Amino acid sequence: MSTNPADRESRIAHQVDIIADVGFGKFLKLLHTVSQRGIISLGVGEPDFNTPWHICEAALAAMRAGQTGYTPTNGFPELRQAVAEDLE
C-alpha cells in the first residue's frame, strides 16, 4: 500500500464518488439536473432566493408561540383545501 498522501486522497475521493451515487446522493444529482431545465423542486427545501422578511417574522412569531414541531405528514387540512381551491 502506498504511503503517498496524494494516493490516499485519490482513494478517499474515489470512495466519496461511490457514496454519492447511492441513495440520497443519487436523488440530489437528479434534482440538480431537473433544476437546470427550469423545473423547481420542492423536495429539498433550499430555494435559490432569500426568504422574504415577512415570512421570517411569521416563522419567528410561530417559534415564540411554541410551534416548533413537524407538520403532519400529509399536511394541514386547511392548507390542503386552500391549495386545492386555488388550483381549481
PDB file of N, CA, C and O in Angstrom:
ATOM      1  N   MET A   1       0.849  -1.179   0.000  1.00  0.00           N
ATOM      2  CA  MET A   1       0.000   0.000   0.000  1.00  0.00           C
ATOM      3  C   MET A   1       0.895   1.243   0.000  1.00  0.00           C
ATOM      4  O   MET A   1       1.894   1.299   0.717  1.00  0.00           O
ATOM      5  N   SER A   2       0.531   2.214  -0.795  1.00  0.00           N
ATOM      6  CA  SER A   2       1.310   3.439  -0.919  1.00  0.00           C
ATOM      7  C   SER A   2       1.116   4.334   0.304  1.00  0.00           C
ATOM      8  O   SER A   2       0.025   4.411   0.869  1.00  0.00           O
ATOM      9  N   THR A   3       2.192   5.004   0.698  1.00  0.00           N
ATOM     10  CA  THR A   3       2.105   5.973   1.802  1.00  0.00           C
ATOM     11  C   THR A   3       2.054   7.401   1.281  1.00  0.00           C
ATOM     12  O   THR A   3       2.070   8.353   2.061  1.00  0.00           O
ATOM     13  N   ASN A   4       1.994   7.547  -0.026  1.00  0.00           N
ATOM     14  CA  ASN A   4       1.932   8.860  -0.656  1.00  0.00           C
ATOM     15  C   ASN A   4       0.578   9.510  -0.321  1.00  0.00           C
ATOM     16  O   ASN A   4      -0.472   8.935  -0.611  1.00  0.00           O
ATOM     17  N   PRO A   5       0.600  10.722   0.298  1.00  0.00           N
ATOM     18  CA  PRO A   5      -0.667  11.395   0.648  1.00  0.00           C
ATOM     19  C   PRO A   5      -1.576  11.614  -0.557  1.00  0.00           C
ATOM     20  O   PRO A   5      -2.798  11.549  -0.420  1.00  0.00           O
ATOM     21  N   ALA A   6      -1.013  11.868  -1.722  1.00  0.00           N
ATOM     22  CA  ALA A   6      -1.839  12.086  -2.917  1.00  0.00           C
ATOM     23  C   ALA A   6      -2.585  10.817  -3.287  1.00  0.00           C
ATOM     24  O   ALA A   6      -3.739  10.882  -3.711  1.00  0.00           O
ATOM     25  N   ASP A   7      -1.947   9.660  -3.133  1.00  0.00           N
ATOM     26  CA  ASP A   7      -2.618   8.391  -3.415  1.00  0.00           C
ATOM     27  C   ASP A   7      -3.771   8.173  -2.441  1.00  0.00           C
ATOM     28  O   ASP A   7      -4.854   7.736  -2.831  1.00  0.00           O
ATOM     29  N   ARG A   8      -3.527   8.482  -1.177  1.00  0.00           N
ATOM     30  CA  ARG A   8      -4.566   8.323  -0.158  1.00  0.00           C
ATOM     31  C   ARG A   8      -5.745   9.236  -0.462  1.00  0.00           C
ATOM     32  O   ARG A   8      -6.896   8.807  -0.381  1.00  0.00           O
ATOM     33  N   GLU A   9      -5.473  10.482  -0.808  1.00  0.00           N
ATOM     34  CA  GLU A   9      -6.541  11.426  -1.136  1.00  0.00           C
ATOM     35  C   GLU A   9      -7.326  10.964  -2.352  1.00  0.00           C
ATOM     36  O   GLU A   9      -8.545  11.129  -2.408  1.00  0.00           O
ATOM     37  N   SER A  10      -6.631  10.387  -3.324  1.00  0.00           N
ATOM     38  CA  SER A  10      -7.291   9.876  -4.518  1.00  0.00           C
ATOM     39  C   SER A  10      -8.222   8.717  -4.171  1.00  0.00           C
ATOM     40  O   SER A  10      -9.325   8.625  -4.709  1.00  0.00           O
ATOM     41  N   ARG A  11      -7.781   7.830  -3.273  1.00  0.00           N
ATOM     42  CA  ARG A  11      -8.621   6.701  -2.844  1.00  0.00           C
ATOM     43  C   ARG A  11      -9.850   7.214  -2.089  1.00  0.00           C
ATOM     44  O   ARG A  11     -10.961   6.725  -2.296  1.00  0.00           O
ATOM     45  N   ILE A  12      -9.646   8.193  -1.220  1.00  0.00           N
ATOM     46  CA  ILE A  12     -10.768   8.764  -0.467  1.00  0.00           C
ATOM     47  C   ILE A  12     -11.756   9.426  -1.423  1.00  0.00           C
ATOM     48  O   ILE A  12     -12.966   9.241  -1.292  1.00  0.00           O
ATOM     49  N   ALA A  13     -11.247  10.196  -2.383  1.00  0.00           N
ATOM     50  CA  ALA A  13     -12.115  10.870  -3.346  1.00  0.00           C
ATOM     51  C   ALA A  13     -12.926   9.842  -4.127  1.00  0.00           C
ATOM     52  O   ALA A  13     -14.108  10.052  -4.402  1.00  0.00           O
ATOM     53  N   HIS A  14     -12.282   8.724  -4.484  1.00  0.00           N
ATOM     54  CA  HIS A  14     -12.980   7.668  -5.216  1.00  0.00           C
ATOM     55  C   HIS A  14     -14.106   7.090  -4.359  1.00  0.00           C
ATOM     56  O   HIS A  14     -15.204   6.858  -4.865  1.00  0.00           O
ATOM     57  N   GLN A  15     -13.850   6.855  -3.074  1.00  0.00           N
ATOM     58  CA  GLN A  15     -14.874   6.319  -2.175  1.00  0.00           C
ATOM     59  C   GLN A  15     -16.036   7.297  -2.027  1.00  0.00           C
ATOM     60  O   GLN A  15     -17.195   6.883  -1.990  1.00  0.00           O
ATOM     61  N   VAL A  16     -15.733   8.581  -1.943  1.00  0.00           N
ATOM     62  CA  VAL A  16     -16.784   9.598  -1.841  1.00  0.00           C
ATOM     63  C   VAL A  16     -17.632   9.587  -3.108  1.00  0.00           C
ATOM     64  O   VAL A  16     -18.855   9.704  -3.030  1.00  0.00           O
ATOM     65  N   ASP A  17     -17.002   9.449  -4.274  1.00  0.00           N
ATOM     66  CA  ASP A  17     -17.747   9.375  -5.529  1.00  0.00           C
ATOM     67  C   ASP A  17     -18.698   8.180  -5.534  1.00  0.00           C
ATOM     68  O   ASP A  17     -19.828   8.285  -6.009  1.00  0.00           O
ATOM     69  N   ILE A  18     -18.242   7.057  -5.011  1.00  0.00           N
ATOM     70  CA  ILE A  18     -19.087   5.865  -4.951  1.00  0.00           C
ATOM     71  C   ILE A  18     -20.289   6.128  -4.055  1.00  0.00           C
ATOM     72  O   ILE A  18     -21.418   5.794  -4.414  1.00  0.00           O
ATOM     73  N   ILE A  19     -20.053   6.721  -2.895  1.00  0.00           N
ATOM     74  CA  ILE A  19     -21.141   7.012  -1.953  1.00  0.00           C
ATOM     75  C   ILE A  19     -22.135   7.986  -2.580  1.00  0.00           C
ATOM     76  O   ILE A  19     -23.343   7.846  -2.384  1.00  0.00           O
ATOM     77  N   ALA A  20     -21.646   8.960  -3.323  1.00  0.00           N
ATOM     78  CA  ALA A  20     -22.520   9.966  -3.926  1.00  0.00           C
ATOM     79  C   ALA A  20     -23.473   9.355  -4.942  1.00  0.00           C
ATOM     80  O   ALA A  20     -24.505   9.952  -5.251  1.00  0.00           O
ATOM     81  N   ASP A  21     -23.149   8.172  -5.468  1.00  0.00           N
ATOM     82  CA  ASP A  21     -24.010   7.521  -6.448  1.00  0.00           C
ATOM     83  C   ASP A  21     -25.005   6.558  -5.812  1.00  0.00           C
ATOM     84  O   ASP A  21     -25.636   5.768  -6.514  1.00  0.00           O
ATOM     85  N   VAL A  22     -25.153   6.615  -4.493  1.00  0.00           N
ATOM     86  CA  VAL A  22     -26.056   5.713  -3.784  1.00  0.00           C
ATOM     87  C   VAL A  22     -27.136   6.532  -3.079  1.00  0.00           C
ATOM     88  O   VAL A  22     -26.866   7.629  -2.591  1.00  0.00           O
ATOM     89  N   GLY A  23     -28.342   6.007  -3.027  1.00  0.00           N
ATOM     90  CA  GLY A  23     -29.420   6.574  -2.231  1.00  0.00           C
ATOM     91  C   GLY A  23     -29.673   8.047  -2.437  1.00  0.00           C
ATOM     92  O   GLY A  23     -29.959   8.498  -3.547  1.00  0.00           O
ATOM     93  N   PHE A  24     -29.563   8.798  -1.345  1.00  0.00           N
ATOM     94  CA  PHE A  24     -29.903  10.215  -1.374  1.00  0.00           C
ATOM     95  C   PHE A  24     -28.989  11.002  -2.299  1.00  0.00           C
ATOM     96  O   PHE A  24     -29.421  11.975  -2.917  1.00  0.00           O
ATOM     97  N   GLY A  25     -27.723  10.587  -2.402  1.00  0.00           N
ATOM     98  CA  GLY A  25     -26.800  11.259  -3.318  1.00  0.00           C
ATOM     99  C   GLY A  25     -27.296  11.195  -4.756  1.00  0.00           C
ATOM    100  O   GLY A  25     -27.196  12.169  -5.502  1.00  0.00           O
ATOM    101  N   LYS A  26     -27.830  10.040  -5.135  1.00  0.00           N
ATOM    102  CA  LYS A  26     -28.378   9.867  -6.482  1.00  0.00           C
ATOM    103  C   LYS A  26     -29.590  10.783  -6.675  1.00  0.00           C
ATOM    104  O   LYS A  26     -29.771  11.380  -7.737  1.00  0.00           O
ATOM    105  N   PHE A  27     -30.408  10.881  -5.638  1.00  0.00           N
ATOM    106  CA  PHE A  27     -31.579  11.757  -5.673  1.00  0.00           C
ATOM    107  C   PHE A  27     -31.151  13.212  -5.856  1.00  0.00           C
ATOM    108  O   PHE A  27     -31.739  13.936  -6.660  1.00  0.00           O
ATOM    109  N   LEU A  28     -30.125  13.645  -5.112  1.00  0.00           N
ATOM    110  CA  LEU A  28     -29.661  15.030  -5.228  1.00  0.00           C
ATOM    111  C   LEU A  28     -29.116  15.321  -6.621  1.00  0.00           C
ATOM    112  O   LEU A  28     -29.323  16.412  -7.153  1.00  0.00           O
ATOM    113  N   LYS A  29     -28.419  14.351  -7.216  1.00  0.00           N
ATOM    114  CA  LYS A  29     -27.925  14.538  -8.587  1.00  0.00           C
ATOM    115  C   LYS A  29     -29.092  14.731  -9.551  1.00  0.00           C
ATOM    116  O   LYS A  29     -29.037  15.584 -10.436  1.00  0.00           O
ATOM    117  N   LEU A  30     -30.144  13.939  -9.378  1.00  0.00           N
ATOM    118  CA  LEU A  30     -31.332  14.067 -10.224  1.00  0.00           C
ATOM    119  C   LEU A  30     -31.956  15.446 -10.054  1.00  0.00           C
ATOM    120  O   LEU A  30     -32.325  16.084 -11.039  1.00  0.00           O
ATOM    121  N   LEU A  31     -32.076  15.909  -8.818  1.00  0.00           N
ATOM    122  CA  LEU A  31     -32.639  17.237  -8.573  1.00  0.00           C
ATOM    123  C   LEU A  31     -31.826  18.318  -9.268  1.00  0.00           C
ATOM    124  O   LEU A  31     -32.384  19.271  -9.811  1.00  0.00           O
ATOM    125  N   HIS A  32     -30.516  18.169  -9.250  1.00  0.00           N
ATOM    126  CA  HIS A  32     -29.661  19.158  -9.900  1.00  0.00           C
ATOM    127  C   HIS A  32     -29.939  19.204 -11.405  1.00  0.00           C
ATOM    128  O   HIS A  32     -29.969  20.283 -11.995  1.00  0.00           O
ATOM    129  N   THR A  33     -30.142  18.046 -12.022  1.00  0.00           N
ATOM    130  CA  THR A  33     -30.393  18.042 -13.465  1.00  0.00           C
ATOM    131  C   THR A  33     -31.747  18.653 -13.805  1.00  0.00           C
ATOM    132  O   THR A  33     -31.875  19.337 -14.820  1.00  0.00           O
ATOM    133  N   VAL A  34     -32.766  18.416 -12.966  1.00  0.00           N
ATOM    134  CA  VAL A  34     -34.071  18.999 -13.283  1.00  0.00           C
ATOM    135  C   VAL A  34     -34.071  20.507 -13.057  1.00  0.00           C
ATOM    136  O   VAL A  34     -34.763  21.233 -13.771  1.00  0.00           O
ATOM    137  N   SER A  35     -33.317  20.985 -12.087  1.00  0.00           N
ATOM    138  CA  SER A  35     -33.267  22.433 -11.858  1.00  0.00           C
ATOM    139  C   SER A  35     -32.589  23.141 -13.028  1.00  0.00           C
ATOM    140  O   SER A  35     -32.888  24.302 -13.308  1.00  0.00           O
ATOM    141  N   GLN A  36     -31.682  22.453 -13.706  1.00  0.00           N
ATOM    142  CA  GLN A  36     -31.034  23.044 -14.879  1.00  0.00           C
ATOM    143  C   GLN A  36     -32.019  23.185 -16.039  1.00  0.00           C
ATOM    144  O   GLN A  36     -31.786  23.966 -16.960  1.00  0.00           O
ATOM    145  N   ARG A  37     -33.111  22.436 -15.995  1.00  0.00           N
ATOM    146  CA  ARG A  37     -34.128  22.503 -17.043  1.00  0.00           C
ATOM    147  C   ARG A  37     -35.244  23.479 -16.694  1.00  0.00           C
ATOM    148  O   ARG A  37     -36.233  23.577 -17.422  1.00  0.00           O
ATOM    149  N   GLY A  38     -35.094  24.208 -15.577  1.00  0.00           N
ATOM    150  CA  GLY A  38     -36.091  25.192 -15.192  1.00  0.00           C
ATOM    151  C   GLY A  38     -37.223  24.632 -14.357  1.00  0.00           C
ATOM    152  O   GLY A  38     -38.217  25.318 -14.119  1.00  0.00           O
ATOM    153  N   ILE A  39     -37.085  23.383 -13.904  1.00  0.00           N
ATOM    154  CA  ILE A  39     -38.105  22.774 -13.053  1.00  0.00           C
ATOM    155  C   ILE A  39     -37.762  23.109 -11.610  1.00  0.00           C
ATOM    156  O   ILE A  39     -36.607  22.971 -11.207  1.00  0.00           O
ATOM    157  N   ILE A  40     -38.719  23.538 -10.839  1.00  0.00           N
ATOM    158  CA  ILE A  40     -38.490  23.883  -9.444  1.00  0.00           C
ATOM    159  C   ILE A  40     -38.813  22.688  -8.570  1.00  0.00           C
ATOM    160  O   ILE A  40     -39.945  22.203  -8.564  1.00  0.00           O
ATOM    161  N   SER A  41     -37.837  22.221  -7.844  1.00  0.00           N
ATOM    162  CA  SER A  41     -38.046  21.111  -6.925  1.00  0.00           C
ATOM    163  C   SER A  41     -38.461  21.653  -5.565  1.00  0.00           C
ATOM    164  O   SER A  41     -37.855  22.593  -5.050  1.00  0.00           O
ATOM    165  N   LEU A  42     -39.480  21.063  -4.998  1.00  0.00           N
ATOM    166  CA  LEU A  42     -39.918  21.436  -3.660  1.00  0.00           C
ATOM    167  C   LEU A  42     -39.477  20.401  -2.643  1.00  0.00           C
ATOM    168  O   LEU A  42     -39.893  20.453  -1.486  1.00  0.00           O
ATOM    169  N   GLY A  43     -38.634  19.457  -3.062  1.00  0.00           N
ATOM    170  CA  GLY A  43     -38.260  18.342  -2.203  1.00  0.00           C
ATOM    171  C   GLY A  43     -37.168  18.620  -1.206  1.00  0.00           C
ATOM    172  O   GLY A  43     -37.241  18.130  -0.079  1.00  0.00           O
ATOM    173  N   VAL A  44     -36.175  19.372  -1.561  1.00  0.00           N
ATOM    174  CA  VAL A  44     -35.023  19.545  -0.691  1.00  0.00           C
ATOM    175  C   VAL A  44     -35.204  20.725   0.254  1.00  0.00           C
ATOM    176  O   VAL A  44     -34.646  20.716   1.351  1.00  0.00           O
ATOM    177  N   GLY A  45     -35.947  21.709  -0.129  1.00  0.00           N
ATOM    178  CA  GLY A  45     -36.214  22.839   0.742  1.00  0.00           C
ATOM    179  C   GLY A  45     -35.137  23.901   0.755  1.00  0.00           C
ATOM    180  O   GLY A  45     -35.004  24.631   1.737  1.00  0.00           O
ATOM    181  N   GLU A  46     -34.366  24.002  -0.310  1.00  0.00           N
ATOM    182  CA  GLU A  46     -33.331  25.030  -0.400  1.00  0.00           C
ATOM    183  C   GLU A  46     -33.553  25.860  -1.653  1.00  0.00           C
ATOM    184  O   GLU A  46     -32.986  25.557  -2.702  1.00  0.00           O
ATOM    185  N   PRO A  47     -34.374  26.908  -1.558  1.00  0.00           N
ATOM    186  CA  PRO A  47     -34.615  27.739  -2.738  1.00  0.00           C
ATOM    187  C   PRO A  47     -33.367  28.534  -3.122  1.00  0.00           C
ATOM    188  O   PRO A  47     -32.427  28.673  -2.339  1.00  0.00           O
ATOM    189  N   ASP A  48     -33.389  29.044  -4.335  1.00  0.00           N
ATOM    190  CA  ASP A  48     -32.245  29.823  -4.815  1.00  0.00           C
ATOM    191  C   ASP A  48     -32.476  31.323  -4.633  1.00  0.00           C
ATOM    192  O   ASP A  48     -31.911  32.135  -5.365  1.00  0.00           O
ATOM    193  N   PHE A  49     -33.302  31.684  -3.661  1.00  0.00           N
ATOM    194  CA  PHE A  49     -33.557  33.096  -3.350  1.00  0.00           C
ATOM    195  C   PHE A  49     -33.714  33.222  -1.839  1.00  0.00           C
ATOM    196  O   PHE A  49     -33.991  32.240  -1.151  1.00  0.00           O
ATOM    197  N   ASN A  50     -33.535  34.436  -1.331  1.00  0.00           N
ATOM    198  CA  ASN A  50     -33.679  34.678   0.108  1.00  0.00           C
ATOM    199  C   ASN A  50     -35.156  34.632   0.503  1.00  0.00           C
ATOM    200  O   ASN A  50     -36.036  35.008  -0.272  1.00  0.00           O
ATOM    201  N   THR A  51     -35.401  34.171   1.708  1.00  0.00           N
ATOM    202  CA  THR A  51     -36.762  34.138   2.235  1.00  0.00           C
ATOM    203  C   THR A  51     -37.229  35.567   2.485  1.00  0.00           C
ATOM    204  O   THR A  51     -36.521  36.341   3.130  1.00  0.00           O
ATOM    205  N   PRO A  52     -38.426  35.933   1.979  1.00  0.00           N
ATOM    206  CA  PRO A  52     -38.941  37.281   2.227  1.00  0.00           C
ATOM    207  C   PRO A  52     -39.048  37.551   3.733  1.00  0.00           C
ATOM    208  O   PRO A  52     -39.374  36.656   4.512  1.00  0.00           O
ATOM    209  N   TRP A  53     -38.773  38.784   4.125  1.00  0.00           N
ATOM    210  CA  TRP A  53     -38.686  39.123   5.540  1.00  0.00           C
ATOM    211  C   TRP A  53     -39.992  38.875   6.292  1.00  0.00           C
ATOM    212  O   TRP A  53     -39.955  38.446   7.445  1.00  0.00           O
ATOM    213  N   HIS A  54     -41.139  39.131   5.678  1.00  0.00           N
ATOM    214  CA  HIS A  54     -42.408  38.917   6.381  1.00  0.00           C
ATOM    215  C   HIS A  54     -42.603  37.441   6.733  1.00  0.00           C
ATOM    216  O   HIS A  54     -43.266  37.124   7.721  1.00  0.00           O
ATOM    217  N   ILE A  55     -42.044  36.557   5.949  1.00  0.00           N
ATOM    218  CA  ILE A  55     -42.121  35.128   6.257  1.00  0.00           C
ATOM    219  C   ILE A  55     -41.190  34.796   7.423  1.00  0.00           C
ATOM    220  O   ILE A  55     -41.542  33.996   8.290  1.00  0.00           O
ATOM    221  N   CYS A  56     -40.008  35.405   7.447  1.00  0.00           N
ATOM    222  CA  CYS A  56     -39.089  35.216   8.580  1.00  0.00           C
ATOM    223  C   CYS A  56     -39.738  35.678   9.875  1.00  0.00           C
ATOM    224  O   CYS A  56     -39.632  35.010  10.903  1.00  0.00           O
ATOM    225  N   GLU A  57     -40.411  36.824   9.822  1.00  0.00           N
ATOM    226  CA  GLU A  57     -41.069  37.353  11.017  1.00  0.00           C
ATOM    227  C   GLU A  57     -42.193  36.418  11.480  1.00  0.00           C
ATOM    228  O   GLU A  57     -42.360  36.188  12.678  1.00  0.00           O
ATOM    229  N   ALA A  58     -42.960  35.884  10.526  1.00  0.00           N
ATOM    230  CA  ALA A  58     -44.040  34.959  10.876  1.00  0.00           C
ATOM    231  C   ALA A  58     -43.464  33.678  11.486  1.00  0.00           C
ATOM    232  O   ALA A  58     -44.030  33.134  12.435  1.00  0.00           O
ATOM    233  N   ALA A  59     -42.353  33.202  10.948  1.00  0.00           N
ATOM    234  CA  ALA A  59     -41.716  31.996  11.499  1.00  0.00           C
ATOM    235  C   ALA A  59     -41.234  32.256  12.922  1.00  0.00           C
ATOM    236  O   ALA A  59     -41.397  31.408  13.800  1.00  0.00           O
ATOM    237  N   LEU A  60     -40.648  33.415  13.150  1.00  0.00           N
ATOM    238  CA  LEU A  60     -40.176  33.769  14.492  1.00  0.00           C
ATOM    239  C   LEU A  60     -41.341  33.843  15.476  1.00  0.00           C
ATOM    240  O   LEU A  60     -41.236  33.361  16.603  1.00  0.00           O
ATOM    241  N   ALA A  61     -42.442  34.443  15.053  1.00  0.00           N
ATOM    242  CA  ALA A  61     -43.623  34.527  15.914  1.00  0.00           C
ATOM    243  C   ALA A  61     -44.152  33.133  16.242  1.00  0.00           C
ATOM    244  O   ALA A  61     -44.544  32.869  17.379  1.00  0.00           O
ATOM    245  N   ALA A  62     -44.163  32.246  15.257  1.00  0.00           N
ATOM    246  CA  ALA A  62     -44.632  30.871  15.489  1.00  0.00           C
ATOM    247  C   ALA A  62     -43.707  30.146  16.464  1.00  0.00           C
ATOM    248  O   ALA A  62     -44.180  29.410  17.331  1.00  0.00           O
ATOM    249  N   MET A  63     -42.406  30.342  16.335  1.00  0.00           N
ATOM    250  CA  MET A  63     -41.464  29.696  17.256  1.00  0.00           C
ATOM    251  C   MET A  63     -41.655  30.224  18.672  1.00  0.00           C
ATOM    252  O   MET A  63     -41.616  29.459  19.636  1.00  0.00           O
ATOM    253  N   ARG A  64     -41.860  31.531  18.794  1.00  0.00           N
ATOM    254  CA  ARG A  64     -42.100  32.109  20.125  1.00  0.00           C
ATOM    255  C   ARG A  64     -43.386  31.565  20.752  1.00  0.00           C
ATOM    256  O   ARG A  64     -43.509  31.496  21.974  1.00  0.00           O
ATOM    257  N   ALA A  65     -44.336  31.182  19.906  1.00  0.00           N
ATOM    258  CA  ALA A  65     -45.605  30.625  20.388  1.00  0.00           C
ATOM    259  C   ALA A  65     -45.501  29.123  20.658  1.00  0.00           C
ATOM    260  O   ALA A  65     -46.486  28.480  21.023  1.00  0.00           O
ATOM    261  N   GLY A  66     -44.302  28.571  20.477  1.00  0.00           N
ATOM    262  CA  GLY A  66     -44.091  27.156  20.771  1.00  0.00           C
ATOM    263  C   GLY A  66     -44.405  26.212  19.628  1.00  0.00           C
ATOM    264  O   GLY A  66     -44.443  24.997  19.820  1.00  0.00           O
ATOM    265  N   GLN A  67     -44.628  26.750  18.449  1.00  0.00           N
ATOM    266  CA  GLN A  67     -44.926  25.906  17.285  1.00  0.00           C
ATOM    267  C   GLN A  67     -43.607  25.495  16.623  1.00  0.00           C
ATOM    268  O   GLN A  67     -43.214  26.051  15.598  1.00  0.00           O
ATOM    269  N   THR A  68     -42.940  24.522  17.220  1.00  0.00           N
ATOM    270  CA  THR A  68     -41.609  24.139  16.744  1.00  0.00           C
ATOM    271  C   THR A  68     -41.532  22.696  16.266  1.00  0.00           C
ATOM    272  O   THR A  68     -40.445  22.222  15.935  1.00  0.00           O
ATOM    273  N   GLY A  69     -42.659  21.983  16.221  1.00  0.00           N
ATOM    274  CA  GLY A  69     -42.646  20.591  15.782  1.00  0.00           C
ATOM    275  C   GLY A  69     -42.844  20.475  14.281  1.00  0.00           C
ATOM    276  O   GLY A  69     -43.059  21.465  13.580  1.00  0.00           O
ATOM    277  N   TYR A  70     -42.765  19.246  13.811  1.00  0.00           N
ATOM    278  CA  TYR A  70     -43.017  18.981  12.396  1.00  0.00           C
ATOM    279  C   TYR A  70     -44.508  19.089  12.109  1.00  0.00           C
ATOM    280  O   TYR A  70     -45.340  18.878  12.991  1.00  0.00           O
ATOM    281  N   THR A  71     -44.828  19.415  10.880  1.00  0.00           N
ATOM    282  CA  THR A  71     -46.217  19.426  10.450  1.00  0.00           C
ATOM    283  C   THR A  71     -46.676  17.987  10.227  1.00  0.00           C
ATOM    284  O   THR A  71     -45.843  17.087  10.121  1.00  0.00           O
ATOM    285  N   PRO A  72     -47.987  17.756  10.152  1.00  0.00           N
ATOM    286  CA  PRO A  72     -48.457  16.402   9.836  1.00  0.00           C
ATOM    287  C   PRO A  72     -47.891  15.965   8.481  1.00  0.00           C
ATOM    288  O   PRO A  72     -47.710  16.792   7.587  1.00  0.00           O
ATOM    289  N   THR A  73     -47.619  14.692   8.333  1.00  0.00           N
ATOM    290  CA  THR A  73     -47.022  14.177   7.101  1.00  0.00           C
ATOM    291  C   THR A  73     -47.835  14.543   5.870  1.00  0.00           C
ATOM    292  O   THR A  73     -47.272  14.898   4.834  1.00  0.00           O
ATOM    293  N   ASN A  74     -49.144  14.458   5.976  1.00  0.00           N
ATOM    294  CA  ASN A  74     -49.982  14.778   4.817  1.00  0.00           C
ATOM    295  C   ASN A  74     -50.423  16.239   4.788  1.00  0.00           C
ATOM    296  O   ASN A  74     -51.271  16.611   3.977  1.00  0.00           O
ATOM    297  N   GLY A  75     -49.859  17.067   5.658  1.00  0.00           N
ATOM    298  CA  GLY A  75     -50.144  18.498   5.643  1.00  0.00           C
ATOM    299  C   GLY A  75     -51.340  18.869   6.492  1.00  0.00           C
ATOM    300  O   GLY A  75     -52.067  18.005   6.983  1.00  0.00           O
ATOM    301  N   PHE A  76     -51.535  20.175   6.661  1.00  0.00           N
ATOM    302  CA  PHE A  76     -52.677  20.685   7.406  1.00  0.00           C
ATOM    303  C   PHE A  76     -53.905  20.667   6.498  1.00  0.00           C
ATOM    304  O   PHE A  76     -53.831  21.135   5.362  1.00  0.00           O
ATOM    305  N   PRO A  77     -55.028  20.138   6.973  1.00  0.00           N
ATOM    306  CA  PRO A  77     -56.226  20.071   6.125  1.00  0.00           C
ATOM    307  C   PRO A  77     -56.644  21.434   5.563  1.00  0.00           C
ATOM    308  O   PRO A  77     -57.046  21.530   4.403  1.00  0.00           O
ATOM    309  N   GLU A  78     -56.549  22.480   6.379  1.00  0.00           N
ATOM    310  CA  GLU A  78     -56.954  23.810   5.913  1.00  0.00           C
ATOM    311  C   GLU A  78     -56.066  24.283   4.761  1.00  0.00           C
ATOM    312  O   GLU A  78     -56.555  24.857   3.788  1.00  0.00           O
ATOM    313  N   LEU A  79     -54.783  24.042   4.875  1.00  0.00           N
ATOM    314  CA  LEU A  79     -53.858  24.454   3.820  1.00  0.00           C
ATOM    315  C   LEU A  79     -54.083  23.625   2.561  1.00  0.00           C
ATOM    316  O   LEU A  79     -54.088  24.167   1.456  1.00  0.00           O
ATOM    317  N   ARG A  80     -54.267  22.331   2.717  1.00  0.00           N
ATOM    318  CA  ARG A  80     -54.518  21.464   1.564  1.00  0.00           C
ATOM    319  C   ARG A  80     -55.779  21.919   0.828  1.00  0.00           C
ATOM    320  O   ARG A  80     -55.806  21.957  -0.402  1.00  0.00           O
ATOM    321  N   GLN A  81     -56.822  22.262   1.587  1.00  0.00           N
ATOM    322  CA  GLN A  81     -58.074  22.726   0.980  1.00  0.00           C
ATOM    323  C   GLN A  81     -57.851  24.039   0.221  1.00  0.00           C
ATOM    324  O   GLN A  81     -58.335  24.202  -0.900  1.00  0.00           O
ATOM    325  N   ALA A  82     -57.121  24.968   0.833  1.00  0.00           N
ATOM    326  CA  ALA A  82     -56.848  26.262   0.195  1.00  0.00           C
ATOM    327  C   ALA A  82     -56.039  26.081  -1.087  1.00  0.00           C
ATOM    328  O   ALA A  82     -56.306  26.747  -2.087  1.00  0.00           O
ATOM    329  N   VAL A  83     -55.070  25.202  -1.064  1.00  0.00           N
ATOM    330  CA  VAL A  83     -54.261  24.949  -2.269  1.00  0.00           C
ATOM    331  C   VAL A  83     -55.134  24.328  -3.353  1.00  0.00           C
ATOM    332  O   VAL A  83     -55.057  24.723  -4.517  1.00  0.00           O
ATOM    333  N   ALA A  84     -55.972  23.346  -2.969  1.00  0.00           N
ATOM    334  CA  ALA A  84     -56.858  22.703  -3.939  1.00  0.00           C
ATOM    335  C   ALA A  84     -57.793  23.718  -4.580  1.00  0.00           C
ATOM    336  O   ALA A  84     -57.998  23.695  -5.794  1.00  0.00           O
ATOM    337  N   GLU A  85     -58.363  24.611  -3.767  1.00  0.00           N
ATOM    338  CA  GLU A  85     -59.261  25.629  -4.290  1.00  0.00           C
ATOM    339  C   GLU A  85     -58.534  26.582  -5.226  1.00  0.00           C
ATOM    340  O   GLU A  85     -59.077  26.982  -6.256  1.00  0.00           O
ATOM    341  N   ASP A  86     -57.315  26.943  -4.872  1.00  0.00           N
ATOM    342  CA  ASP A  86     -56.525  27.852  -5.708  1.00  0.00           C
ATOM    343  C   ASP A  86     -56.187  27.203  -7.049  1.00  0.00           C
ATOM    344  O   ASP A  86     -56.186  27.873  -8.082  1.00  0.00           O
ATOM    345  N   LEU A  87     -55.903  25.911  -7.035  1.00  0.00           N
ATOM    346  CA  LEU A  87     -55.545  25.218  -8.276  1.00  0.00           C
ATOM    347  C   LEU A  87     -56.749  25.010  -9.196  1.00  0.00           C
ATOM    348  O   LEU A  87     -56.595  24.898 -10.412  1.00  0.00           O
ATOM    349  N   GLU A  88     -57.942  24.959  -8.613  1.00  0.00           N
ATOM    350  CA  GLU A  88     -59.144  24.810  -9.450  1.00  0.00           C
ATOM    351  C   GLU A  88     -59.381  26.073 -10.224  1.00  0.00           C
ATOM    352  O   GLU A  88     -60.343  26.157 -10.989  1.00  0.00           O
TER     353      GLU A  88
END
